[in-house]
Amino acid sequence: MVLAGDGHPGKVYELGGTAFTMAGLAAEVSRQTGRHIVYQDMPVDAYAKALAAAGIPESFAGLLADTSLAIARGDWYTDRTDLQQLTGRPSTPLADAVAAALKAGPALGLDPRG
């Protein structure tokens, strides 16, 4: 691990990559699969209820919904390059990450065509 070396005690790292939106993610998945996919934002309470209905414990569902709202507002955005400096490489572009996920899907029992 990179942090096992000298010079890291007491340092704070902001770990962020190239920013993207959920609408941008949906557009990229659409582009790569040829299927029309649209991201539709949900109110926080409705999202938490949907997560709980899917079997996620209610308290954790609320945490996930609140976290999603914070991300959408940009609360977690950082333009710092700590992650790239620590890993020695740039963050993975969204198109590459989507392509890798779609390629891995069948091996995980997921069909990217729906």
TIRO-2110 file (N, C-alpha, C; in Angstrom, 1 decimal):
// TIRO-2110
0.8, -1.2, 0.0, N, 1, A
0.0, 0.0, 0.0, CA, 1, A
0.9, 1.2, 0.0, C, 1, A
0.5, 2.2, -0.8, N, 2, A
1.3, 3.4, -0.9, CA, 2, A
1.5, 4.2, 0.4, C, 2, A
0.5, 4.1, 1.3, N, 3, A
0.5, 4.9, 2.5, CA, 3, A
1.4, 4.2, 3.6, C, 3, A
2.0, 3.0, 3.3, N, 4, A
2.9, 2.4, 4.2, CA, 4, A
4.3, 3.0, 4.3, C, 4, A
4.6, 3.8, 3.3, N, 5, A
5.9, 4.5, 3.2, CA, 5, A
5.9, 5.7, 4.1, C, 5, A
7.1, 6.4, 4.1, N, 6, A
7.3, 7.5, 5.0, CA, 6, A
6.5, 8.7, 4.4, C, 6, A
6.3, 9.7, 5.3, N, 7, A
5.7, 11.0, 5.0, CA, 7, A
4.2, 11.0, 5.0, C, 7, A
3.5, 10.0, 5.4, N, 8, A
2.0, 10.0, 5.4, CA, 8, A
1.4, 10.3, 6.8, C, 8, A
2.0, 10.0, 7.9, N, 9, A
1.3, 10.2, 9.2, CA, 9, A
0.8, 11.7, 9.3, C, 9, A
-0.5, 11.8, 9.7, N, 10, A
-1.1, 13.1, 9.9, CA, 10, A
-1.6, 13.8, 8.7, C, 10, A
-1.3, 13.2, 7.5, N, 11, A
-1.7, 13.9, 6.2, CA, 11, A
-3.2, 13.5, 6.0, C, 11, A
-3.9, 14.4, 5.3, N, 12, A
-5.3, 14.2, 4.9, CA, 12, A
-5.3, 14.2, 3.4, C, 12, A
-5.9, 13.2, 2.8, N, 13, A
-6.0, 13.1, 1.4, CA, 13, A
-7.4, 13.2, 1.0, C, 13, A
-7.7, 13.9, -0.1, N, 14, A
-9.0, 14.0, -0.7, CA, 14, A
-9.0, 13.1, -1.9, C, 14, A
-9.7, 12.0, -1.8, N, 15, A
-9.7, 11.0, -2.9, CA, 15, A
-10.9, 11.2, -3.8, C, 15, A
-10.6, 11.8, -5.0, N, 16, A
-11.6, 12.0, -6.0, CA, 16, A
-11.0, 11.8, -7.4, C, 16, A
-11.9, 11.5, -8.3, N, 17, A
-11.5, 11.4, -9.7, CA, 17, A
-12.2, 12.4, -10.6, C, 17, A
-12.3, 12.0, -11.8, N, 18, A
-13.0, 12.8, -12.8, CA, 18, A
-14.5, 12.9, -12.4, C, 18, A
-15.1, 14.0, -12.2, N, 19, A
-16.5, 14.2, -11.8, CA, 19, A
-17.4, 13.7, -13.0, C, 19, A
-18.5, 13.2, -12.6, N, 20, A
-19.6, 12.8, -13.6, CA, 20, A
-20.9, 12.9, -12.8, C, 20, A
-22.0, 13.0, -13.6, N, 21, A
-23.3, 13.1, -13.0, CA, 21, A
-24.0, 11.7, -13.3, C, 21, A
-25.1, 11.4, -12.7, N, 22, A
-25.8, 10.2, -12.9, CA, 22, A
-26.4, 10.3, -14.3, C, 22, A
-26.9, 11.5, -14.7, N, 23, A
-27.4, 11.6, -16.1, CA, 23, A
-26.3, 11.4, -17.1, C, 23, A
-25.1, 11.8, -16.8, N, 24, A
-23.9, 11.5, -17.7, CA, 24, A
-23.6, 10.0, -17.8, C, 24, A
-23.7, 9.4, -16.6, N, 25, A
-23.5, 7.9, -16.6, CA, 25, A
-24.6, 7.2, -17.4, C, 25, A
-25.8, 7.6, -17.2, N, 26, A
-26.9, 7.0, -18.0, CA, 26, A
-26.7, 7.2, -19.5, C, 26, A
-26.2, 8.4, -19.9, N, 27, A
-26.0, 8.6, -21.3, CA, 27, A
-24.8, 7.8, -21.8, C, 27, A
-23.8, 7.6, -21.0, N, 28, A
-22.7, 6.7, -21.5, CA, 28, A
-23.1, 5.3, -21.6, C, 28, A
-23.9, 4.8, -20.6, N, 29, A
-24.3, 3.4, -20.7, CA, 29, A
-25.2, 3.3, -22.0, C, 29, A
-26.1, 4.2, -22.2, N, 30, A
-26.9, 4.2, -23.4, CA, 30, A
-26.1, 4.1, -24.7, C, 30, A
-25.0, 5.0, -24.7, N, 31, A
-24.2, 5.0, -25.9, CA, 31, A
-23.5, 3.7, -26.1, C, 31, A
-23.0, 3.0, -25.1, N, 32, A
-22.3, 1.8, -25.2, CA, 32, A
-23.2, 0.6, -25.4, C, 32, A
-24.4, 0.6, -25.0, N, 33, A
-25.3, -0.5, -25.1, CA, 33, A
-26.3, -0.4, -26.3, C, 33, A
-26.4, 0.8, -26.7, N, 34, A
-27.4, 1.1, -27.8, CA, 34, A
-28.9, 1.1, -27.3, C, 34, A
-29.0, 1.1, -26.0, N, 35, A
-30.3, 1.2, -25.3, CA, 35, A
-30.6, 2.6, -24.8, C, 35, A
-31.8, 3.1, -24.9, N, 36, A
-32.1, 4.4, -24.4, CA, 36, A
-32.3, 4.3, -22.9, C, 36, A
-31.4, 4.9, -22.1, N, 37, A
-31.5, 4.8, -20.6, CA, 37, A
-31.5, 6.3, -20.1, C, 37, A
-32.4, 6.6, -19.3, N, 38, A
-32.6, 7.9, -18.7, CA, 38, A
-32.4, 7.8, -17.2, C, 38, A
-31.7, 8.7, -16.6, N, 39, A
-31.6, 8.8, -15.2, CA, 39, A
-32.7, 9.7, -14.7, C, 39, A
-33.5, 9.2, -13.7, N, 40, A
-34.6, 10.1, -13.1, CA, 40, A
-34.3, 10.2, -11.7, C, 40, A
-34.0, 11.4, -11.2, N, 41, A
-33.7, 11.7, -9.8, CA, 41, A
-35.0, 11.5, -9.0, C, 41, A
-34.8, 10.9, -7.8, N, 42, A
-35.9, 10.7, -6.9, CA, 42, A
-35.7, 11.6, -5.7, C, 42, A
-36.8, 12.0, -5.1, N, 43, A
-36.7, 12.7, -3.8, CA, 43, A
-36.0, 11.8, -2.8, C, 43, A
-35.3, 12.4, -1.8, N, 44, A
-34.5, 11.6, -0.9, CA, 44, A
-35.4, 10.6, -0.1, C, 44, A
-36.6, 11.1, 0.4, N, 45, A
-37.4, 10.2, 1.2, CA, 45, A
-37.9, 9.0, 0.3, C, 45, A
-38.3, 9.3, -0.9, N, 46, A
-38.8, 8.2, -1.8, CA, 46, A
-37.7, 7.2, -2.1, C, 46, A
-36.4, 7.7, -2.3, N, 47, A
-35.3, 6.9, -2.6, CA, 47, A
-35.0, 6.0, -1.4, C, 47, A
-35.0, 6.6, -0.2, N, 48, A
-34.8, 5.8, 1.0, CA, 48, A
-35.8, 4.7, 1.1, C, 48, A
-37.1, 5.0, 0.9, N, 49, A
-38.2, 4.0, 1.0, CA, 49, A
-38.0, 2.9, -0.1, C, 49, A
-37.6, 3.3, -1.3, N, 50, A
-37.3, 2.3, -2.3, CA, 50, A
-36.2, 1.4, -2.0, C, 50, A
-35.1, 1.9, -1.4, N, 51, A
-34.0, 1.1, -1.0, CA, 51, A
-34.4, 0.1, 0.1, C, 51, A
-35.2, 0.6, 1.1, N, 52, A
-35.7, -0.2, 2.2, CA, 52, A
-36.6, -1.3, 1.7, C, 52, A
-37.5, -1.0, 0.7, N, 53, A
-38.4, -2.0, 0.1, CA, 53, A
-37.6, -3.0, -0.6, C, 53, A
-36.4, -2.7, -1.1, N, 54, A
-35.5, -3.7, -1.8, CA, 54, A
-34.7, -4.5, -0.8, C, 54, A
-34.9, -4.3, 0.5, N, 55, A
-34.3, -5.1, 1.5, CA, 55, A
-33.1, -4.5, 2.2, C, 55, A
-32.8, -3.3, 1.9, N, 56, A
-31.7, -2.6, 2.7, CA, 56, A
-32.3, -2.2, 4.0, C, 56, A
-31.5, -2.4, 5.1, N, 57, A
-32.0, -1.9, 6.4, CA, 57, A
-32.4, -0.4, 6.4, C, 57, A
-33.5, -0.1, 7.0, N, 58, A
-34.0, 1.3, 6.9, CA, 58, A
-33.0, 2.4, 7.3, C, 58, A
-32.2, 2.2, 8.3, N, 59, A
-31.3, 3.2, 8.7, CA, 59, A
-30.2, 3.4, 7.7, C, 59, A
-29.7, 2.2, 7.1, N, 60, A
-28.7, 2.3, 6.1, CA, 60, A
-29.3, 2.9, 4.8, C, 60, A
-30.5, 2.6, 4.5, N, 61, A
-31.2, 3.1, 3.3, CA, 61, A
-31.2, 4.7, 3.4, C, 61, A
-31.6, 5.2, 4.6, N, 62, A
-31.6, 6.6, 4.8, CA, 62, A
-30.2, 7.2, 4.6, C, 62, A
-29.2, 6.6, 5.1, N, 63, A
-27.8, 7.0, 5.0, CA, 63, A
-27.4, 7.1, 3.5, C, 63, A
-27.8, 6.0, 2.7, N, 64, A
-27.4, 6.0, 1.3, CA, 64, A
-28.2, 7.1, 0.6, C, 64, A
-29.4, 7.3, 0.9, N, 65, A
-30.2, 8.4, 0.2, CA, 65, A
-29.6, 9.7, 0.5, C, 65, A
-29.3, 10.0, 1.8, N, 66, A
-28.7, 11.3, 2.1, CA, 66, A
-27.3, 11.5, 1.4, C, 66, A
-26.6, 10.4, 1.4, N, 67, A
-25.3, 10.5, 0.7, CA, 67, A
-25.4, 10.8, -0.8, C, 67, A
-26.4, 10.2, -1.4, N, 68, A
-26.7, 10.4, -2.8, CA, 68, A
-27.1, 11.9, -3.0, C, 68, A
-27.8, 12.5, -2.1, N, 69, A
-28.2, 13.9, -2.2, CA, 69, A
-27.0, 14.7, -2.1, C, 69, A
-26.1, 14.4, -1.2, N, 70, A
-24.9, 15.2, -1.0, CA, 70, A
-24.0, 15.2, -2.2, C, 70, A
-23.9, 14.0, -2.8, N, 71, A
-23.1, 13.9, -4.0, CA, 71, A
-23.7, 14.7, -5.1, C, 71, A
-25.0, 14.6, -5.3, N, 72, A
-25.7, 15.4, -6.4, CA, 72, A
-25.5, 16.9, -6.2, C, 72, A
-25.5, 17.3, -4.9, N, 73, A
-25.3, 18.8, -4.7, CA, 73, A
-23.8, 19.2, -4.9, C, 73, A
-22.9, 18.2, -5.0, N, 74, A
-21.5, 18.5, -5.2, CA, 74, A
-20.8, 18.6, -3.9, C, 74, A
-21.4, 18.2, -2.8, N, 75, A
-20.7, 18.3, -1.5, CA, 75, A
-19.4, 17.5, -1.4, C, 75, A
-19.3, 16.5, -2.2, N, 76, A
-18.2, 15.6, -2.1, CA, 76, A
-17.2, 15.9, -3.2, C, 76, A
-17.5, 16.9, -4.0, N, 77, A
-16.6, 17.2, -5.2, CA, 77, A
-15.2, 17.7, -4.7, C, 77, A
-14.2, 17.3, -5.3, N, 78, A
-12.9, 17.8, -5.1, CA, 78, A
-12.1, 17.9, -6.4, C, 78, A
-11.4, 19.0, -6.5, N, 79, A
-10.5, 19.1, -7.7, CA, 79, A
-9.1, 18.8, -7.4, C, 79, A
-8.9, 18.3, -6.1, N, 80, A
-7.5, 17.9, -5.7, CA, 80, A
-7.1, 16.7, -6.5, C, 80, A
-5.8, 16.5, -6.7, N, 81, A
-5.3, 15.4, -7.4, CA, 81, A
-4.5, 14.4, -6.5, C, 81, A
-4.9, 14.3, -5.2, N, 82, A
-4.3, 13.4, -4.3, CA, 82, A
-4.3, 12.0, -4.8, C, 82, A
-5.5, 11.5, -5.2, N, 83, A
-5.6, 10.1, -5.7, CA, 83, A
-4.7, 9.8, -6.8, C, 83, A
-4.6, 10.7, -7.8, N, 84, A
-3.7, 10.4, -8.9, CA, 84, A
-2.3, 10.4, -8.5, C, 84, A
-1.9, 11.3, -7.5, N, 85, A
-0.6, 11.3, -7.0, CA, 85, A
-0.2, 10.0, -6.2, C, 85, A
-1.2, 9.6, -5.4, N, 86, A
-1.0, 8.4, -4.6, CA, 86, A
-0.9, 7.1, -5.5, C, 86, A
-1.7, 7.0, -6.5, N, 87, A
-1.7, 5.8, -7.4, CA, 87, A
-0.7, 5.9, -8.5, C, 87, A
-0.3, 7.1, -8.8, N, 88, A
0.7, 7.3, -9.9, CA, 88, A
0.1, 7.2, -11.3, C, 88, A
-1.3, 7.3, -11.4, N, 89, A
-1.9, 7.3, -12.7, CA, 89, A
-3.2, 8.2, -12.6, C, 89, A
-3.7, 8.6, -13.8, N, 90, A
-4.9, 9.4, -13.8, CA, 90, A
-6.1, 8.5, -13.4, C, 90, A
-7.2, 9.2, -13.1, N, 91, A
-8.4, 8.4, -12.8, CA, 91, A
-8.9, 7.8, -14.1, C, 91, A
-9.7, 6.8, -14.0, N, 92, A
-10.2, 6.1, -15.1, CA, 92, A
-11.4, 6.9, -15.7, C, 92, A
-11.3, 7.2, -17.0, N, 93, A
-12.4, 7.9, -17.7, CA, 93, A
-13.7, 7.2, -17.6, C, 93, A
-14.8, 7.9, -17.5, N, 94, A
-16.1, 7.3, -17.3, CA, 94, A
-16.4, 6.3, -18.4, C, 94, A
-16.1, 6.6, -19.6, N, 95, A
-16.3, 5.7, -20.8, CA, 95, A
-15.6, 4.3, -20.6, C, 95, A
-14.4, 4.4, -20.1, N, 96, A
-13.6, 3.2, -19.8, CA, 96, A
-14.2, 2.4, -18.7, C, 96, A
-14.6, 3.1, -17.6, N, 97, A
-15.2, 2.4, -16.5, CA, 97, A
-16.5, 1.7, -16.9, C, 97, A
-17.3, 2.3, -17.7, N, 98, A
-18.6, 1.7, -18.1, CA, 98, A
-18.3, 0.5, -19.0, C, 98, A
-17.3, 0.6, -19.9, N, 99, A
-16.9, -0.5, -20.8, CA, 99, A
-16.5, -1.7, -20.0, C, 99, A
-15.7, -1.4, -19.0, N, 100, A
-15.2, -2.5, -18.1, CA, 100, A
-16.3, -3.2, -17.4, C, 100, A
-17.3, -2.4, -16.8, N, 101, A
-18.4, -2.9, -16.1, CA, 101, A
-19.3, -3.8, -17.0, C, 101, A
-19.5, -3.3, -18.2, N, 102, A
-20.3, -4.0, -19.2, CA, 102, A
-19.7, -5.3, -19.6, C, 102, A
-18.3, -5.3, -19.8, N, 103, A
-17.6, -6.5, -20.1, CA, 103, A
-17.6, -7.5, -19.0, C, 103, A
-17.6, -7.0, -17.7, N, 104, A
-17.6, -7.9, -16.6, CA, 104, A
-19.0, -8.5, -16.3, C, 104, A
-20.0, -7.8, -16.7, N, 105, A
-21.4, -8.2, -16.4, CA, 105, A
-21.7, -9.6, -16.6, C, 105, A
-21.4, -10.2, -17.8, N, 106, A
-21.8, -11.6, -18.1, CA, 106, A
-21.0, -12.6, -17.1, C, 106, A
-19.8, -12.2, -16.7, N, 107, A
-19.0, -13.1, -15.8, CA, 107, A
-19.7, -13.0, -14.4, C, 107, A
-20.4, -12.0, -14.1, N, 108, A
-21.1, -11.8, -12.8, CA, 108, A
-22.5, -12.3, -12.9, C, 108, A
-22.9, -12.8, -14.0, N, 109, A
-24.3, -13.3, -14.2, CA, 109, A
-25.3, -12.2, -14.6, C, 109, A
-24.7, -11.0, -15.0, N, 110, A
-25.6, -9.9, -15.4, CA, 110, A
-25.6, -9.8, -16.9, C, 110, A
-26.7, -9.5, -17.4, N, 111, A
-26.9, -9.3, -18.9, CA, 111, A
-27.0, -7.8, -19.2, C, 111, A
-26.0, -7.1, -19.8, N, 112, A
-26.0, -5.7, -20.0, CA, 112, A
-27.1, -5.3, -21.0, C, 112, A
-27.8, -6.2, -21.7, N, 113, A
-28.9, -5.9, -22.6, CA, 113, A
-30.2, -5.8, -21.8, C, 113, A
-30.2, -6.2, -20.5, N, 114, A
-31.4, -6.1, -19.7, CA, 114, A
-31.9, -7.4, -19.5, C, 114, A
END
